Amino acid sequence: MPVVGQGPLEELLADYPRYLLIERRLSEHTVLDAYEPAARLFMSGREAPAGLTLEQLTAADVSLFLAGQCPRRRVSGARDLVSALRSFLRYLHVAGRIDAPLVWAVPSVADLRDRTLPRGPCSASWLIDPRPRPPRDARPGRSETDGRSGANRLV
């Protein structure tokens, strides 16, 4: 992997893809098109004249970054960014660049795939059935508590 510039940030961003390719066995396409750009985006602005400011990296920084980036993306793009950021934070901890494992600071993205109303003749008919329904404890097959003994009995 060619290093574009010199300095702690470029050194880190050259080492991270090597870690993903060798240690994690990810494909080069995945590393170069998804993980490395997300790490570069996260690290942009974190290099100070004295070097990288990873010692001060906190969960609040992670949350602030995601709060700024995720609304600009579709759900799938946000999910990809979150996954790549989680991987990068894991790398920073494993490589000893940060002391605290900040992976826990990355929330999961809601997976809304295959989330539809139930289908089929009986599955959702009660949602739209205009007929009145008997009270819950009066329906056959439901259990209710016997007031005298506290025991459950079948109605």
Secondary structure, DSSP 8 states (H G I E B T S, - for coil): ----S-SHHHHHHHHHHHHHHHTS---HHHIIIIIHHHHHHHHTT-EETTEE-GGG--HHHHHHHHHHHGGGS-HHHHHHHHHHHHHHHHHHHHTTS-SS-GGGGS------TT-----STTTSHHHH--S----GGGSTT-EEE-TTT--EEE-
